[in-house]
Amino acid sequence: MIPEYWKAFIIKNELVGKYCEIPESADLSELDGGNLKLLDENQILNEANEFYPGIAVKKFGYIPVASCSLGSGDPYFININDGANGNLYRIYHDAEMIDDESYNMNEAVNLVLADYTDLLKYVCKNGN
């Protein structure tokens, strides 16, 4: 389920459990930026299989890779359909549901970074 290119990126750059602060100026969703913590493999699988929005969006190729470190509950995702160096998305967990298993994807999904490797620019130097 987790693409090999993502695993390689995280391992090579020692990013598991690291915090990133994306400034407002870099956040393509035009929100106030993002503060996130990168997930380990077990957390990714848990978020994708046990919690919304992961359960509802994995059928569209979205894989959770980070959680909001400020407490909003909005996880961050890559999409396997984008391939290596693809986008980073924020998916709102409280977005409108179409039914018990599907979000209104136009409302729920926001593009944050055009290339997830840009996370390297925003890794917090002190680790959190």
Secondary structure as the mmCIF struct_conf table of DSSP 4:
data_model
#
loop_
_struct_conf.conf_type_id
_struct_conf.id
_struct_conf.beg_label_comp_id
_struct_conf.beg_label_asym_id
_struct_conf.beg_label_seq_id
_struct_conf.end_label_comp_id
_struct_conf.end_label_asym_id
_struct_conf.end_label_seq_id
HELX_RH_AL_P HELX_RH_AL_P1 GLU A 4 LYS A 12
TURN_TY1_P TURN_TY1_P1 ASN A 13 GLU A 14
TURN_TY1_P TURN_TY1_P2 VAL A 16 GLY A 17
STRN STRN1 TYR A 19 ILE A 22
HELX_RH_3T_P HELX_RH_3T_P1 GLU A 24 ALA A 26
TURN_TY1_P TURN_TY1_P3 LEU A 28 SER A 29
BEND BEND1 LEU A 31 ASP A 32
STRN STRN2 GLY A 34 LEU A 38
HELX_RH_AL_P HELX_RH_AL_P2 GLU A 41 GLU A 50
BEND BEND2 PHE A 51 PHE A 51
TURN_TY1_P TURN_TY1_P4 TYR A 52 PRO A 53
HELX_RH_AL_P HELX_RH_AL_P3 GLY A 54 VAL A 57
HELX_RH_3T_P HELX_RH_3T_P2 LYS A 58 PHE A 60
TURN_TY1_P TURN_TY1_P5 GLY A 61 GLY A 61
STRN STRN3 TYR A 62 CYS A 68
TURN_TY1_P TURN_TY1_P6 SER A 69 LEU A 70
BEND BEND3 GLY A 71 GLY A 71
STRN STRN4 TYR A 76 ASN A 79
TURN_TY1_P TURN_TY1_P7 ILE A 80 ASP A 82
TURN_TY1_P TURN_TY1_P8 ALA A 84 ASN A 85
STRN STRN5 LEU A 88 ILE A 91
TURN_TY1_P TURN_TY1_P9 HIS A 93 ASP A 94
BEND BEND4 ALA A 95 ALA A 95
HELX_LH_PP_P HELX_LH_PP_P1 GLU A 96 GLU A 96
STRN STRN6 MET A 97 ASP A 99
TURN_TY1_P TURN_TY1_P10 ASP A 100 GLU A 101
STRN STRN7 SER A 102 TYR A 103
HELX_RH_AL_P HELX_RH_AL_P4 MET A 105 ALA A 108
STRN STRN8 VAL A 109 LEU A 113
BEND BEND5 ALA A 114 ASP A 115
HELX_RH_3T_P HELX_RH_3T_P3 TYR A 116 TYR A 122
STRN STRN9 VAL A 123 VAL A 123
TURN_TY1_P TURN_TY1_P11 LYS A 125 ASN A 126
#
